[in-house]
Amino acid sequence: RFRSLAEVGVYSIGVSFGLVPKIALAAFETAWAPFYYSTSRQADAPAVFARVATHGIALLALMTGGLAAIAGDLLELMTRGEFTAAAPVVAWTAVGVFFYGIYLLTSIGLNITSHTQYYPVSTAIGAGVNVALNFALIPSFGMLGAAWANAAAYGLQMVIAFRFSQRFYPIQYERRVLIVVFAAL
């Protein structure tokens, strides 16, 4: 409604490339839940989760930064130069996936303590913010506004789920994880 179908097509290509790190997250997620459930019975479980989160977030940061850095060249190669304008969308979509990965790593306390009713809360708030930001940003910024809205929504979902998780299953995450997050962004 706000933009041409051509711009929507370019956006769609950018999102497709930006979601590539989600393939790795899907594989990780399959192993992550059984691991944290079995580890949660150990005395040092929170420390183990903190270390895994630091290394997982570092890997996600590397994938996100790497994909953002090569997005233009990758689109040039894969689309024969037709969709290079989607490079910023690739980067911001990858940032959204980065936040989603942090969400997976840091919201495990909700599952461990059976407080899963807070997952839909964080998801619904994130979705609502995404829709609102799309209406606010797309008219002025086009496909980049949509990409920003998506990344912001995932970031908010991550923060909300993290806060709820910390309430029920506190984990003292390593301070160096903040350095990794800011370096990635």
Solvent accessible surface area in square Angstrom, and as a share of the most:
residue,aa,sasa,rsa
1,R,252,0.92
2,F,80,0.33
3,R,93,0.34
4,S,65,0.42
5,L,157,0.78
6,A,76,0.59
7,E,40,0.18
8,V,76,0.44
9,G,29,0.28
10,V,26,0.15
11,Y,53,0.20
12,S,58,0.38
13,I,49,0.25
14,G,0,0.00
15,V,35,0.20
16,S,67,0.43
17,F,34,0.14
18,G,0,0.00
19,L,66,0.33
20,V,75,0.43
21,P,8,0.05
22,K,65,0.28
23,I,128,0.65
24,A,47,0.36
25,L,9,0.04
26,A,57,0.44
27,A,71,0.55
28,F,69,0.29
29,E,70,0.31
30,T,106,0.62
31,A,64,0.50
32,W,9,0.03
33,A,33,0.26
34,P,83,0.52
35,F,81,0.34
36,Y,8,0.03
37,Y,95,0.36
38,S,57,0.37
39,T,6,0.03
40,S,28,0.18
41,R,193,0.71
42,Q,99,0.44
43,A,112,0.87
44,D,75,0.39
45,A,1,0.00
46,P,46,0.29
47,A,48,0.37
48,V,23,0.13
49,F,1,0.00
50,A,4,0.03
51,R,110,0.40
52,V,40,0.23
53,A,0,0.00
54,T,6,0.03
55,H,110,0.49
56,G,18,0.17
57,I,4,0.02
58,A,39,0.30
59,L,105,0.52
60,L,8,0.04
61,A,13,0.10
62,L,130,0.65
63,M,56,0.25
64,T,5,0.03
65,G,34,0.32
66,G,34,0.33
67,L,17,0.08
68,A,41,0.32
69,A,84,0.65
70,I,89,0.45
71,A,1,0.01
72,G,30,0.29
73,D,108,0.56
74,L,44,0.22
75,L,0,0.00
76,E,95,0.43
77,L,135,0.67
78,M,118,0.53
79,T,22,0.13
80,R,214,0.78
81,G,29,0.28
82,E,127,0.57
83,F,58,0.24
84,T,49,0.28
85,A,64,0.50
86,A,0,0.00
87,A,21,0.17
88,P,60,0.38
89,V,1,0.00
90,V,0,0.00
91,A,22,0.17
92,W,99,0.35
93,T,2,0.01
94,A,0,0.00
95,V,17,0.10
96,G,0,0.00
97,V,3,0.02
98,F,1,0.00
99,F,27,0.11
100,Y,39,0.15
101,G,0,0.00
102,I,13,0.06
103,Y,17,0.07
104,L,19,0.09
105,L,4,0.02
106,T,7,0.04
107,S,3,0.02
108,I,3,0.01
109,G,0,0.00
110,L,0,0.00
111,N,35,0.18
112,I,38,0.19
113,T,39,0.23
114,S,91,0.59
115,H,52,0.23
116,T,64,0.37
117,Q,103,0.46
118,Y,48,0.18
119,Y,41,0.15
120,P,84,0.53
121,V,60,0.34
122,S,0,0.00
123,T,65,0.38
124,A,64,0.50
125,I,75,0.38
126,G,4,0.04
127,A,55,0.43
128,G,41,0.40
129,V,46,0.26
130,N,36,0.18
131,V,85,0.49
132,A,61,0.47
133,L,50,0.25
134,N,37,0.19
135,F,118,0.49
136,A,67,0.52
137,L,37,0.19
138,I,32,0.16
139,P,64,0.40
140,S,81,0.53
141,F,105,0.44
142,G,2,0.02
143,M,35,0.16
144,L,51,0.25
145,G,0,0.00
146,A,11,0.09
147,A,0,0.00
148,W,74,0.26
149,A,0,0.00
150,N,29,0.15
151,A,3,0.03
152,A,46,0.36
153,A,6,0.05
154,Y,50,0.19
155,G,11,0.11
156,L,61,0.30
157,Q,17,0.08
158,M,27,0.12
159,V,71,0.41
160,I,30,0.15
161,A,0,0.00
162,F,61,0.25
163,R,166,0.60
164,F,33,0.14
165,S,1,0.01
166,Q,45,0.20
167,R,156,0.57
168,F,54,0.22
169,Y,35,0.13
170,P,95,0.60
171,I,6,0.03
172,Q,148,0.66
173,Y,28,0.11
174,E,43,0.19
175,R,185,0.68
176,R,122,0.45
177,V,15,0.08
178,L,94,0.47
179,I,124,0.63
180,V,31,0.18
181,V,25,0.14
182,F,144,0.60
183,A,85,0.66
184,A,23,0.18
185,L,110,0.55
